[in-house]
């Protein structure tokens, strides 16, 4: 009887997680070049939001489908869609085209991270998972935050298109490894797919996201379009909840949320997702535009996060066994607060080393918490619910990143617009494009550059102030986790 080749499946899963996570952030340092070539700084946040929205909406559906049909076929569908989107993104001729292709990428990405993580939960025991999930969290952390550094190198050497195309050979390898070397049990469940639930969640999140991105920019916060959007999104989400409660096989099984390990881990993950996207998306613009550093240095400030993340994830697996989920998560929450406060205190004259130190602490916090949460959640459910339970945590972190990209992007844009209006200067959001490249800064008069840099600095400070608030909320929520020691700490 053929058996799973665990080392090769693990290697394939880690590669899949690498490309899935890296794509959320690899465009960060490439965006100044992309924005300069394609135009449209006002649509800057949509490049991130489009990808995150679709990967967030689809992650729950893919998790449920993998419980019904098995991991391999759903994983294959997700990877192929993701690679098709990557190819198209590199061929984009306008910012609007790029955003559309990022939607396609995101639809595929929704399958990659949750199913890769679930496969590991299937083939390793609870005790082994603590160590293995540490490796996976390291890969996720390294890819998520070295993405900007890789992006900077690719942009400087061969062009921004390769930021997307680099995924294609890696994705093919990951797909072949899982399809050939993973042996999974035959599906036992009769397929019942919650299409209505998936549609309602997509509509609700899309409406809410559009409201966050365009609020204060495309329309006033206190206006009829604003009220219509947010009330409509809330109504559709309420309908979604009602549908899920009555569905035979709901896309989001709310019963798993009654477990305290799952409930509080997922709530914390929502806010850590906001923190992660706040740092990775907007720090490069600050480092290049205000500190006047090249893209490679901006990438370095985020790469510091990739040093803290895998180190913390490595020790997290061991800490879980020694001191339990709660203490490990608490250490992570404290580190997130330290990193966020350091960002709030950051000034342009402090230089990129300060930004790198702040990123390092965020990385340590993410490494400790993400590993602890996945291990505790997978230990709390059966095989039949593992895909959905794992997907619920990744959904919440993705939802946080989706909300963060939209909310923090709106804060950045609205702060800049208010700054321009209050000073009576004739600048637009697209004027900020000039700060993001050396040639652009050289073409600006000194007084105009000083003015724009001050505006971008103020807007960035508002973004990091809000990020610090979310870090504090994360720390407080961690106190809701069960406090049993060791691997059995999955209290209800």
C-alpha positions as CSV (number, residue, x, y, z in Angstrom):
1,X,0.0,0.0,0.0
2,X,1.4,3.4,-1.0
3,X,2.1,5.8,1.9
4,X,2.7,9.5,2.2
5,X,6.3,10.6,1.8
6,X,6.3,13.1,4.7
7,X,9.6,14.9,4.1
8,X,8.8,15.6,0.4
9,X,5.2,16.6,1.2
10,X,6.5,18.9,3.9
11,X,9.0,20.5,1.5
12,X,6.2,21.0,-1.1
13,X,3.9,22.5,1.5
14,X,6.6,24.9,2.7
15,X,7.2,26.0,-0.9
16,X,3.5,26.5,-1.4
17,X,3.2,28.6,1.8
18,X,6.2,30.6,0.7
19,X,4.7,31.8,-2.6
20,X,1.2,32.2,-1.1
21,X,2.5,34.5,1.8
22,X,5.1,36.3,-0.2
23,X,2.6,37.6,-2.7
24,X,0.7,39.6,-0.1
25,X,3.8,41.7,0.5
26,X,6.3,41.3,-2.3
27,X,4.8,44.1,-4.2
28,X,5.4,46.5,-1.3
29,X,8.8,47.7,-2.4
30,X,7.9,47.2,-6.0
31,X,4.9,49.5,-5.7
32,X,6.9,52.8,-6.1
33,X,8.2,51.6,-9.4
34,X,4.8,50.1,-10.5
35,X,3.0,53.3,-9.4
36,X,5.6,55.5,-11.3
37,X,5.1,53.4,-14.5
38,X,1.4,52.7,-14.4
39,X,0.3,55.8,-12.5
40,X,-2.4,56.1,-9.8
41,X,-1.0,56.5,-6.3
42,X,-4.7,57.0,-5.2
43,X,-5.3,53.3,-6.1
44,X,-2.2,52.2,-4.2
45,X,-4.0,50.4,-1.4
46,X,-6.3,48.6,-3.9
47,X,-3.3,46.6,-5.2
48,X,-3.0,45.1,-1.7
49,X,-6.7,45.0,-0.9
50,X,-7.8,43.2,-4.1
51,X,-5.5,40.3,-3.4
52,X,-6.3,40.2,0.3
53,X,-10.1,40.5,-0.2
54,X,-10.4,37.4,-2.5
55,X,-7.9,35.3,-0.5
56,X,-9.9,36.2,2.7
57,X,-13.3,35.5,1.2
58,X,-12.3,32.2,-0.4
59,X,-10.3,30.7,2.4
60,X,-13.3,29.4,4.3
61,X,-14.8,27.9,1.2
62,X,-11.6,26.1,0.3
63,X,-11.2,24.8,3.9
64,X,-14.7,23.3,3.7
65,X,-14.2,21.9,0.2
66,X,-11.0,20.2,1.4
67,X,-12.9,18.5,4.2
68,X,-15.4,17.2,1.6
69,X,-13.3,16.4,-1.5
70,X,-9.9,15.9,0.1
71,X,-6.9,18.2,0.2
72,X,-5.2,17.4,-3.1
73,X,-7.8,18.4,-5.7
74,X,-8.7,21.7,-4.0
75,X,-5.0,22.5,-3.5
76,X,-4.4,21.9,-7.2
77,X,-7.3,24.2,-8.2
78,X,-6.0,27.0,-5.9
79,X,-2.4,26.8,-7.1
80,X,-3.4,26.8,-10.8
81,X,-5.6,29.9,-10.3
82,X,-2.9,31.6,-8.3
83,X,-0.2,31.0,-11.0
84,X,-2.6,32.2,-13.8
85,X,-3.1,35.4,-11.8
86,X,0.6,35.8,-11.3
87,X,1.2,35.5,-15.1
88,X,-1.4,38.1,-15.8
89,X,-0.2,40.6,-13.2
90,X,3.2,40.8,-14.9
91,X,1.4,41.6,-18.2
92,X,-0.7,44.5,-16.8
93,X,-0.6,47.8,-18.7
94,X,-2.5,49.9,-16.2
95,X,-3.2,50.1,-12.5
96,X,-6.8,49.1,-13.2
97,X,-5.6,45.9,-15.0
98,X,-3.2,45.1,-12.2
99,X,-5.9,45.3,-9.6
100,X,-8.2,43.0,-11.6
101,X,-5.4,40.4,-12.0
102,X,-4.7,40.7,-8.3
103,X,-8.3,39.6,-7.7
104,X,-7.6,36.4,-9.7
105,X,-4.4,35.8,-7.8
106,X,-6.3,36.2,-4.5
107,X,-8.9,33.7,-5.5
108,X,-6.2,31.1,-5.9
109,X,-4.3,32.1,-2.8
110,X,-7.3,31.4,-0.6
111,X,-6.6,27.7,-1.1
112,X,-2.8,27.7,-0.7
113,X,-2.1,28.7,2.9
114,X,-5.0,26.9,4.7
115,X,-4.8,23.6,2.8
116,X,-1.0,23.5,3.1
117,X,-1.3,24.0,6.9
118,X,-4.1,21.5,7.1
119,X,-2.0,18.8,5.2
120,X,0.6,19.1,7.9
121,X,-2.0,18.7,10.6
122,X,-3.1,15.5,8.8
123,X,0.2,13.8,8.4
124,X,1.8,14.6,11.8
125,X,0.7,13.8,15.4
126,X,-0.2,16.5,17.9
127,X,3.3,16.3,19.6
128,X,5.1,16.5,16.2
129,X,2.9,19.5,15.1
130,X,4.4,21.8,17.7
131,X,7.8,21.4,16.1
132,X,6.7,21.2,12.5
133,X,4.3,24.2,12.8
134,X,7.2,26.2,14.1
135,X,9.0,25.4,10.8
136,X,5.9,26.4,8.8
137,X,5.4,29.6,10.8
138,X,9.1,30.4,10.0
139,X,8.5,29.9,6.3
140,X,5.3,32.0,6.5
141,X,7.2,34.7,8.3
142,X,10.3,34.6,6.1
143,X,8.2,34.8,3.0
144,X,5.8,37.4,4.2
145,X,8.5,39.8,5.2
146,X,11.4,39.0,2.9
147,X,8.9,39.5,0.0
148,X,9.6,43.3,0.0
149,X,13.4,42.7,-0.1
150,X,13.0,40.2,-2.9
151,X,10.7,42.7,-4.7
152,X,13.3,45.5,-4.3
153,X,16.1,43.4,-5.8
154,X,13.9,42.2,-8.8
155,X,12.7,45.7,-9.5
156,X,16.3,47.1,-9.4
157,X,17.7,44.3,-11.6
158,X,15.2,43.0,-14.2
159,X,11.9,44.7,-13.8
160,X,8.8,44.8,-11.6
161,X,7.0,42.1,-13.7
162,X,9.3,39.4,-12.2
163,X,7.9,40.2,-8.8
164,X,4.9,38.2,-10.0
165,X,6.5,35.8,-12.4
166,X,9.0,34.4,-9.9
167,X,6.0,32.5,-8.4
168,X,5.4,30.4,-11.5
169,X,8.3,27.8,-11.4
170,X,8.0,27.6,-7.6
171,X,4.3,27.0,-7.7
172,X,4.6,24.2,-10.3
173,X,7.2,22.4,-8.1
174,X,4.9,22.7,-5.0
175,X,1.9,21.4,-6.9
176,X,3.8,18.4,-8.3
177,X,5.2,17.5,-4.8
178,X,1.8,17.4,-3.2
179,X,0.0,15.6,-6.0
180,X,2.7,12.9,-6.3
181,X,3.8,12.3,-2.7
182,X,0.7,12.9,-0.6
183,X,-1.6,9.9,0.0
184,X,-4.9,10.8,1.8
185,X,-7.9,8.8,3.0
186,X,-10.9,8.5,0.6
187,X,-13.5,11.2,1.2
188,X,-16.3,9.9,3.4
189,X,-18.7,12.8,3.2
190,X,-21.4,13.4,0.6
191,X,-20.7,16.7,-1.1
192,X,-22.8,19.6,0.1
193,X,-21.5,23.0,-0.8
194,X,-22.7,26.2,0.9
195,X,-22.8,28.4,-2.2
196,X,-25.2,30.9,-0.8
197,X,-23.0,31.4,2.3
198,X,-19.9,32.0,0.1
199,X,-21.8,34.5,-2.1
200,X,-23.2,36.5,0.9
201,X,-19.8,36.7,2.6
202,X,-18.2,37.9,-0.6
203,X,-20.8,40.6,-1.0
204,X,-20.6,41.7,2.6
205,X,-16.8,41.9,2.8
206,X,-16.5,43.6,-0.6
207,X,-19.0,46.3,0.4
208,X,-17.3,46.9,3.8
209,X,-13.8,47.0,2.1
210,X,-14.9,49.5,-0.5
211,X,-16.3,51.7,2.3
212,X,-13.0,51.6,4.2
213,X,-10.8,52.3,1.1
214,X,-12.9,55.1,-0.4
215,X,-14.3,56.6,2.8
216,X,-12.9,60.2,3.2
217,X,-11.5,60.0,-0.3
218,X,-14.2,59.1,-2.8
219,X,-17.0,60.2,-0.6
220,X,-17.3,61.8,2.9
221,X,-17.6,59.5,5.9
222,X,-20.8,61.1,6.9
223,X,-22.7,61.0,3.6
224,X,-25.5,59.0,1.9
225,X,-23.2,56.7,-0.1
226,X,-21.2,56.0,3.0
227,X,-24.2,55.1,5.1
228,X,-25.7,53.0,2.3
229,X,-22.5,51.0,1.9
230,X,-21.9,50.2,5.5
231,X,-25.5,49.5,6.4
232,X,-25.9,47.3,3.3
233,X,-22.7,45.3,4.1
234,X,-23.9,44.9,7.7
235,X,-27.3,43.6,6.5
236,X,-25.8,41.1,4.1
237,X,-23.4,39.9,6.8
238,X,-26.3,39.4,9.2
239,X,-28.1,37.4,6.5
240,X,-24.9,35.3,6.1
241,X,-24.9,34.5,9.8
242,X,-28.5,33.3,9.6
243,X,-27.8,31.2,6.5
244,X,-24.8,29.6,8.2
245,X,-26.8,28.6,11.3
246,X,-29.3,26.8,9.2
247,X,-27.0,25.3,6.6
248,X,-26.6,21.5,6.5
249,X,-22.8,21.9,6.0
250,X,-22.0,25.5,6.6
251,X,-19.0,27.2,5.1
252,X,-18.2,28.6,8.6
253,X,-19.3,26.1,11.3
254,X,-19.9,28.4,14.2
255,X,-19.9,25.5,16.7
256,X,-16.1,25.3,16.5
257,X,-16.0,28.8,17.8
258,X,-17.4,27.7,21.2
259,X,-13.9,26.3,21.9
260,X,-12.0,29.1,23.8
261,X,-8.7,28.1,22.1
262,X,-10.3,28.7,18.7
263,X,-12.3,31.8,19.7
264,X,-9.6,33.9,21.2
265,X,-6.8,32.7,18.9
266,X,-9.0,33.8,16.0
267,X,-9.8,37.1,17.5
268,X,-6.2,37.9,18.2
269,X,-5.3,36.8,14.7
270,X,-7.7,39.4,13.3
271,X,-5.8,42.2,14.9
272,X,-2.3,40.7,14.2
273,X,-3.3,40.6,10.6
274,X,-4.0,44.4,10.7
275,X,-0.6,45.0,12.4
276,X,1.3,42.9,9.8
277,X,-0.2,44.6,6.8
278,X,0.2,48.0,8.4
279,X,3.9,47.5,8.8
280,X,4.7,45.6,5.5
281,X,2.5,47.8,3.2
282,X,3.3,51.3,4.4
283,X,6.8,51.2,5.9
284,X,8.6,51.1,2.4
285,X,6.8,54.2,1.3
286,X,8.0,56.0,4.5
287,X,11.6,54.8,4.2
288,X,11.8,55.7,0.5
289,X,9.7,58.9,0.5
290,X,10.6,60.5,3.9
291,X,14.0,58.9,4.8
292,X,15.0,59.1,1.1
293,X,16.4,55.6,1.1
294,X,16.6,53.3,-2.0
295,X,14.1,50.3,-2.4
296,X,16.7,47.8,-1.3
297,X,17.1,49.6,2.1
298,X,13.3,49.8,2.5
299,X,13.3,46.1,1.9
300,X,16.0,45.6,4.5
301,X,13.8,47.3,7.2
302,X,11.2,44.7,6.6
303,X,13.7,41.8,6.3
304,X,14.5,42.4,9.9
305,X,11.0,41.1,10.6
306,X,12.0,37.9,8.9
307,X,14.9,37.4,11.3
308,X,12.7,37.8,14.3
309,X,9.8,35.7,13.0
310,X,11.6,32.4,12.3
311,X,13.7,32.6,15.4
312,X,10.5,33.1,17.5
313,X,8.6,30.4,15.6
314,X,11.5,27.9,16.2
315,X,11.4,28.5,19.9
316,X,7.6,28.7,20.0
317,X,7.2,25.0,19.2
318,X,9.4,24.2,22.2
319,X,7.8,26.8,24.5
320,X,4.4,25.3,23.7
321,X,5.5,22.0,25.3
322,X,7.2,23.6,28.2
323,X,5.0,26.5,29.3
324,X,1.8,26.0,27.3
325,X,-0.2,28.0,24.7
326,X,-1.2,31.0,27.0
327,X,2.3,31.9,28.2
328,X,3.8,31.5,24.7
329,X,1.1,33.7,23.2
330,X,1.5,36.3,25.9
331,X,5.2,36.7,25.2
332,X,4.2,37.2,21.5
333,X,1.6,39.8,22.4
334,X,4.1,41.8,24.5
335,X,6.6,41.8,21.6
336,X,3.9,43.1,19.2
337,X,3.2,46.0,21.5
338,X,6.9,46.9,21.9
339,X,7.3,46.8,18.1
340,X,4.2,48.9,17.5
341,X,5.3,51.6,20.1
342,X,8.7,51.8,18.5
343,X,7.0,52.6,15.1
344,X,4.9,55.3,16.8
345,X,8.1,56.9,18.2
346,X,10.0,56.7,14.8
347,X,11.3,59.9,13.2
348,X,12.9,60.3,9.8
349,X,16.2,61.3,11.4
350,X,16.4,58.0,13.3
351,X,17.2,56.3,10.0
352,X,16.4,52.8,8.7
353,X,18.0,51.0,11.6
354,X,15.2,52.2,13.9
355,X,12.6,51.0,11.4
356,X,14.4,47.6,11.2
357,X,14.5,47.2,15.1
358,X,10.8,48.0,15.2
359,X,10.1,45.4,12.5
360,X,12.2,42.8,14.4
361,X,9.9,43.0,17.5
362,X,6.8,42.7,15.3
363,X,8.4,39.6,13.7
364,X,9.1,38.0,17.1
365,X,5.5,38.6,18.1
366,X,4.1,37.1,14.9
367,X,6.3,34.1,15.2
368,X,5.3,33.2,18.7
369,X,1.6,33.8,18.3
370,X,1.0,32.3,14.9
371,X,2.6,29.0,15.8
372,X,0.8,28.7,19.1
373,X,-2.6,29.4,17.5
374,X,-2.3,26.9,14.7
375,X,-1.1,24.0,16.9
376,X,-3.8,24.7,19.6
377,X,-6.6,24.9,17.0
378,X,-5.6,21.7,15.2
379,X,-5.4,19.8,18.5
380,X,-8.9,21.0,19.4
381,X,-10.8,19.4,16.5
382,X,-11.1,16.1,14.6
383,X,-9.8,15.3,11.1
384,X,-13.3,16.0,9.6
385,X,-13.2,19.6,11.0
386,X,-9.5,20.3,10.8
387,X,-9.7,22.0,7.4
388,X,-12.5,24.3,8.5
389,X,-10.8,25.0,11.8
390,X,-7.4,25.8,10.3
391,X,-9.1,27.9,7.6
392,X,-11.0,29.9,10.3
393,X,-7.8,31.1,11.8
394,X,-6.2,32.0,8.5
395,X,-9.4,33.6,7.5
396,X,-9.3,35.9,10.5
397,X,-5.7,36.8,10.0
398,X,-6.4,37.5,6.3
399,X,-9.5,39.4,7.2
400,X,-7.4,41.5,9.5
401,X,-4.9,42.2,6.7
402,X,-7.8,43.0,4.4
403,X,-9.4,45.4,6.8
404,X,-6.0,46.8,7.6
405,X,-5.0,47.4,4.0
406,X,-8.3,49.3,3.5
407,X,-8.6,51.1,6.8
408,X,-4.9,52.1,7.1
409,X,-4.9,53.1,3.4
410,X,-7.9,55.3,4.0
411,X,-6.2,56.9,7.0
412,X,-3.1,57.5,4.9
413,X,-5.0,59.1,2.0
414,X,-7.5,61.1,4.1
415,X,-4.6,62.5,6.3
416,X,-2.7,63.6,3.1
417,X,-5.8,65.2,1.6
418,X,-6.6,67.1,4.8
419,X,-3.0,68.2,5.0
420,X,-3.1,69.5,1.4
421,X,-6.5,71.3,2.1
422,X,-5.4,72.9,5.4
423,X,-2.3,74.4,3.9
424,X,-4.0,75.5,0.7
425,X,-1.4,73.8,-1.5
426,X,-2.3,72.6,-5.0
427,X,-1.2,69.0,-4.6
428,X,-3.0,65.7,-5.2
429,X,-2.4,62.2,-3.8
430,X,-0.6,61.3,-7.0
431,X,1.9,64.0,-6.2
432,X,3.3,61.7,-3.6
433,X,4.5,59.4,-6.4
434,X,7.4,61.8,-6.9
435,X,8.8,61.1,-3.5
436,X,9.0,57.4,-4.1
437,X,11.9,57.4,-6.6
438,X,15.3,59.1,-6.6
439,X,14.6,60.7,-10.0
440,X,11.2,61.9,-8.8
441,X,12.7,63.6,-5.8
442,X,15.4,65.2,-7.9
443,X,12.8,66.8,-10.2
444,X,10.9,68.4,-7.3
445,X,11.7,71.9,-6.0
446,X,13.1,71.7,-2.4
447,X,10.2,73.5,-0.8
448,X,7.7,71.1,-2.6
449,X,9.7,68.1,-1.5
450,X,9.8,69.2,2.1
451,X,6.1,69.9,2.0
452,X,5.2,66.5,0.6
453,X,7.6,64.7,3.0
454,X,6.0,66.4,6.0
455,X,2.6,65.3,4.7
456,X,3.6,61.7,4.2
457,X,5.4,61.6,7.6
458,X,2.2,62.8,9.3
459,X,0.0,60.3,7.5
460,X,2.4,57.5,8.3
461,X,2.4,58.5,12.0
462,X,-1.4,58.2,12.0
463,X,-1.1,54.8,10.5
464,X,1.3,53.5,13.1
465,X,-0.6,55.1,16.0
466,X,-3.6,53.1,14.9
467,X,-1.4,50.0,14.5
468,X,-0.3,50.4,18.2
469,X,-3.9,50.5,19.3
470,X,-4.5,47.2,17.6
471,X,-1.4,45.7,19.1
472,X,-2.7,46.6,22.6
473,X,-6.1,45.0,21.8
474,X,-4.3,41.8,20.7
475,X,-2.4,41.7,24.0
476,X,-5.6,42.1,26.0
477,X,-7.4,39.4,24.0
478,X,-4.7,36.9,24.7
479,X,-5.8,36.8,28.3
480,X,-8.9,35.0,27.1
481,X,-6.9,31.9,26.1
482,X,-7.1,28.8,28.3
483,X,-4.2,28.7,30.7
484,X,-3.5,25.0,31.0
485,X,0.1,23.9,30.5
486,X,1.5,21.6,27.8
487,X,-0.1,20.2,24.7
488,X,-3.5,19.5,26.3
489,X,-4.5,23.1,26.9
490,X,-7.5,23.3,24.7
491,X,-10.2,24.3,27.1
492,X,-13.7,24.8,26.1
